[in-house]
Amino acid sequence: MRTRSISIATALAVVFSSAALTVVGAAGSASAVTIGSSWGMVVDGARHRVFIGDDSRDRIVAADYAGNLVDSASGIDGVAELTLSEDGSTLYAAARSSHEIIALDPATLDIKARYAVPVGIGPLYVEAAGGKVWFTYGEWGSDTEADLGSIDPAVDPASGTDPVSLGQLPMHGHGVTSPARLDTDPSKPGLLAVGARDFYDSTNQLLAVVDVSGPLPRLVASRSGGPALYVNDVDLLPGSPAILGGATKRYAYADGEFTEATSYPFGQRADVAPNGLVAQIGAIGDNRLSVYRPGEGNAVRTYALDASEIAWAPDASRLFALVSSRDGYTLRVLTDPALSVPAITVNAPSTAPRAKPLTVSGKVTATVKLPAGVQLKVTRTDMEYPNGKALPAVTVRTDGTYSFSDTPSSGDTVTYQVSYEGDAEHTAASGQDAVSVSRATPSLSLNNNGKVYTYGADASFTAHLGSTYKNRTVEIWADPFGSDRSKKLIKSGTVNAHGDITAVVDMARDTTVYAVFKGDSRYKPRNVTVTAYAKVRVSTAVARHYKTGKIGSTTYYWFRKRTNPLLTTSMTYYPGRHQRFDLQVYYQGSWHSVDSRYFALGTNGKSVVELGASGEAGVKARVRSVYVNGSSGDSVNSTTYSGWKYLYFTN
């Protein structure tokens, strides 16, 4: 018998049905101003234009007050500083490479005139005052002093008189070889501020105020020499006789002398608005742009910007800055630059019980103190009021602190926002803090955990929800095993009067079922999960027998002893799935396992096995097909056995 059992087992052969598997995959706005480098810019208040010299591209660009490019003019060879005539009708550009002053129409950027400036270095810096256009220049050589020149636009070159005059600086022996920066102020017509530090020797510096209202420039005040000046910029201040030297120190002038009055933190560049507001670019490495009120040393507003040039709008409503960017420098428009920006801190407890009073406190700080008795707006946002609920306003104490109490009716995250609407000296500001307010935990249950269903059975899952506040909605989700199936919402609805909701799940695979309650303002969200199991559909068909008949109470398939039985297994298909084929032989009154082997399923869900003939009459055998969770190549169904098929071999 042992020989016959071995013979049957080793004679097993597999016939695969196959199919090819194919996977088909479904397969005009405004432009910001960016420049390479610049020596300066000027703002035209009448036309609301900002003109910038783009030195790297030999052009002048014009932007509107929103910072958008509106026009440009090319062919300005080595464009340096720009200025507007006193009446605003002409834009002047210093072209250092072509040694010219170029006059342009600010409305169209068409060139109106070119003035040749026969100098070695420059012209570089340019300003309009006293009916003329003034520029600074230098000559080659480390011992040649830089000087001041002018253009008289009223002079017609055709008359034989040259409108360009050189050597106009009314002081000699200053020793500074680098061309000086210039500045004017509308409140002081006819005055020109001059400031420079020597390129070769930074300890050699120049500061001067020159009256250019008469036929010849007249020196009003001057100072030169030591490093304490560090004149890398100069600004003529409105009001009392004073200038800002080196973007840092304020000097009053009288009787031909300068007297240091106040100082600002060390900076690189500055620009002064007609109303006296001072904008200053911080020192190298200090990427801040600060705004100061006239005569005050503490900034009223500070921007975190790496700026290279700045310019005020004439009405001081805007400050324009060239800010370092990936492509060079970009024009930034800073609105309300003279307003202090308050900071509001809000301190609420991190956690709190619902329906119990809590206290929120905080403080308002600003570079300009807020008016006495200021009130702050308070808004609470929670689940009941997702768009916010206004609470009573709170008054700021004299030291800037405030506090208020509230009793939150909702749980979860409760946010308190405290805001100030702003005033003539302050921008609007706000701050907020959040409190985690407790919520009760609802009861939620789901049935059928661990149950095993026949393949394709419709299983009813019932969720039960206990007491809640307003939300009585429960979702039931089904997540079949296997990466090819995703979690799916089966049902969402309001529970019945008993707190129940039922959904039907098609049990084609082992499935995790979720009941989800999303919570409300007084009860936490909650979800529960159960796992139910599904068998596969499996059957075994027998062929090549010559009849069926019973032996005792069991029906057998009868085969001739030299016939090979053909056994076809049908099983629910899944990629990579194998069925286990079990073979047993009846011997001495009981069944004995002689072989157990796995065979792959075809994509049609079938596996065909040919069993070797017994070669002897009187042999009883039985076979079955089995899906084994994990061992059959996947774990998406529960282990399932087909019924035994009984075989009997005769002569």
Secondary structure by P-SEA (a helix, b strand, c coil): caaaaaaaaaabbbbbbbbbbbbbbcccbbbbbbbcccccccccccccbbbbbcccccbbbbbcccccccccccccccccbbbbcccccbbbbbbcccccbbbbccccccccbbbbbbccccccccccccccccccccccccccccbbbbbcccccccccccccccccccccccccccbbbbbcccccccbbbbbbbbcccccccccccccccccbbbbcccccccccccccccccccccccccccccbbbbbcccbbbbcccccccccccccccbbbbbbccccccbbbbbccccccccccccccccbbbbccccccccccccccccbbbbbbccccbbbbbbbbbccccccccbbbbbbcccccccccccbbbbbbbbbcccccccccccbbbbcccccccbbbbbccccbbbbbbbbcccccccccccccccbbbbbbbbbbccccccccccccbbbbbbbbcccccccbbbbbbbccccccccccccccccccccbbbbbbccccbbbbbbbbccccccccbbbbbbbbbbcbbbbbbccccccccccccccccccccbbbbbbbbcccccbbbbbbbbbbbcccbbbbcccbbbbbccccbbbbbbcccccccbbbbbbcccccccccccccccccccbbbbbbcc
